[in-house]
Amino acid sequence: MNLATHARMGLNRLDLAIIAVYLLGITLFGLRFRKRKRTLRDYFLADRSIPWWAIALSIVAAETSTLTIISIPGLAYDSNLTFLQVVLGYLVGRIIISFVLLPQYFKGDLYTAYELIERRFGRRLRSVTAGLFLLTRAAAEGVRIYAVSIVIAIALGTGEVTSIAIITALTLVYTFEGGLAAVIWTDVVQTIIYVGGTLVGVFTILHLVPGGWTTIHATAAQVGKLQVFDFSFNFWKPYTFWAGVIGGTFLTTASHGTDQLIVQRLLAARNQRQSVTALLSSGVAIVFQFALFLMVGVMLFVYYRVPSATFGRADRIYPTFIVNQMPHGISGLLIAAILAAAMSNLSAALNSLSSSSMMDFYLPRHPDVSESRKIQLSRVSTILWALLLFALAILSLHKVARVVEVGLQIASVAYGALLGVFLLGVLTRRANQNGAMLGMLCGFSIELYLWLWTRVPFTWYCGDRNYGYLCAGLRSKHVYGHRVALAASFSTFSLILQPESCHPPAPNSPVTSA
């Protein structure tokens, strides 16, 4: 279908007014949670008074970025629905966390995930794991903020730097003042906005396609767009049932069980039971959400029926459709929905980065600081992280070509090593701090190798590296010494890390971020 026949003049004043009202409204709503007298427990854990359903929606919002909303439809446009196999692994991972990690987190008064590591191994390893989180989370979040500029540039025609600055500044205001309570409750509102806006988009597409759902289903089924399961035993395909469920399970166990971004929300629950309920119910919501975004991509394929290269890249298809084809008013609502996901993700990152900086690094070395001083430093830390993320986003404007691929891969690089050290600490008493640190170093080195110099699909990253890490960590406790641990770690991967010449061509479908 010729795109020229569908072109119209972007957003109008009504759309811009809706976007402006949203930005102002969500900022003022977040400011409602500021308090004159605060404690660190209140600022970083919302005084552990948040109901499970709000935490569940906040978890969904925290793991949903602008990359998700604009890239998942593009993935389905180019391929089919097989990414849902990875989402099934997300559910299994949540179940494992509920039984293995959450009981450990609720033994004591923990503020960060990495306090558990100190309790089991020692302060040095706590600093290493927290530092790895800070580095990789900041790098990944910088890419995610950059993704916002893709949408803003299409919608408003403004410069990328200006759009990134506006989103960062507004999100910083309510995160700085309201702490985690403001983050979670604005997440709830933003989740409702972007899911509701996407549903409106679905019904709009149904109206625009001649024949509605009947035409969409018939056309999509004919070209294989509705395929969900792929049971082939092809290691090099990222979206098979085996890679999806196994890789998705390990990825989610790591991201939701060891990443302060999510663990902080789980620790804000009133008790362990509500934390488990929040985590599991968020998994059900995630399945629905990804199915919704994927179906948008399938429907857009039927509507346009042109290669994704026509738009420049698949990331631009959904934003282009919103701006050029949606009725005025609805366009503004959907752009506001995408901004909601961006602000939600950014606020979560700012608060978690600040909490880990304070609790894992500053306060263990300065335990006698007054409560008011702690709050003051926490807010300063939030500002500094906002400035750093802004700078990383600007850097991404010039260095990142495929934001979807890089967004997940940066965050995933640390997950195998982090999950390995947590499981080593929880499941066995054989390993000590030195052995765990060596195993973590080996696992992280292999992660970098897999990412930078092989074509191993990202869905296998975390599981493969986690197994290698456990082998290294356990063997290092034995009398044979650390060199055996190093050999154990690398030998685990000798079967899958073949020379580059043996690798088949990389799959065409892009790696996608949640």
C-alpha positions, 0 to 999 in steps of 0.5 A: 500500500502506498504510504503517500495515500495515508499521509496527513499533517502530523499532530494538531493543537488538540494533540499537543494540548493532550500531551502537555496536560499529561506531562503537567498532570503526572508531574503534579500528581507525583509531587503530592507524595512529598513530605516534610519529614522523611526517613530512608525507609520512607524515601526508598521503600515507601515505608513498606505500605504499598498494596500488592496490586499497585506494586504489580502495576509498578513492576509492569511499568518498570520493565516496560520502556519506550523500546517495548512500545515502539519496538515490539510492534516492529518485531511482529511486523517483521516476523510473527508472534513467537516472541510470546515464547520468551514471555512464557519464560518470564512467568516461570522465572517469577515462580522461581523468584517467589520460592528461592529469593523472596524468602531470603529478602524478607529475612531482616530489614533489607533496602537493596538486593545486594545487602543479601550478598553481604550477609552471605559472603561479605562487604567486598562482594556486595560492593562488586555486585552493586557496582555492576548493577549501577554501571549496566543499569545506567548504560541501559537506561541511557539508551532507553531515554534516547529511544524517547527522542525517536518518538518525539522527533516524529511527533513534534519535530523537535530536536532530540536533545530538547525532548530528552531534557524535558522528559528527564527534568519532569521525571526528576522533579517528582522522583526527587520530591516523592521518593519511591511512593511517588514512583510507584503511584505514578507508575500505576497511572502511567500503566493505565494510560499506555495500556489504555492508549494502546487498546484505543489504537487497536480499535482504531486500526480495526476501523481503518482496515477494510473488513476489520478483524476478518481481513486482518486474521485472514491476511496475517494467517496466510503469511504466518504472522499468527505463529506463536510456537516454534518447537524446532531445535535450532540453537541459532534462532532466538525465538524457539520454544526452548530458547524462549522458555529457558532463556526467558526464565533465567533472564527474568530470574536475574532481572526481577530477582537480582536487579535493584530496579525490581527488587526495590518494589518487591521490598516495598510490599507490606509482607512477603505474601503480598510481594509474591502476589504482586510478582506473580500477578505482574507476570499475568499482566505482562503476557497480556501486554506483550500479546497486545503490542505484538498484535498491533504489529501484525495489524499494522502489517496488514494495514500497510503491506510494505517492507519495514525498510520503507519506514527506515527501520521497524522502530519507526512504524508504530510512531509513524502510524500514530502521527499520520493515521490516528484521528486527532486527539487519539494521536495525542493520547497515544504519544502521551502513552509512550511518554508515560512508559518512558517517564515510568522507566526513568523514575524507577531507574533514578530511585533504584540507582540512588538507593543502591548508591546510598545504601550499598556504598555511602552509608556502610562507610558513613554509618553515623550520618543523621537521618536528615542528612541521609535524605539530603544526600539521597536527593543529591544522588538522584540529581547526579544520576539524572544528569549522568543518564541525560549525558548517556542518552545524548551520547547514544544519539551518536553511537547507537544505531539499533536501540532495541538490540543495544537496550536489552543487551547492555542490561543483560550483560550483567545478569548471568553473573549477578544471578549466579552469585545470588543462587550460589549464596542461597542454594549452597554453603560451599562457596566463599567470597573469593570463590564467588568473586572469581566465578563472577569475574569468569561469568562476566568475561564470558558474557562480554565475549558472547555479546561482542564476538559471537552470534549466540542469540541473546535468549541463551545468554543468561542461562549459559553464563549462569551455569558457568558461573556456578561451576566456577564458584563451586570449584574455587572452594575445592583444594585444587585452587582458583585455576581449576575454577577458571578452567571449569568456567570456560570449559562449560562453554567450550561446546557452544562457543565455536569459531566465528567461521562456524556460525550461521548467519545472524537471524533477521529479526531484531533483538527486543527489549522489555 
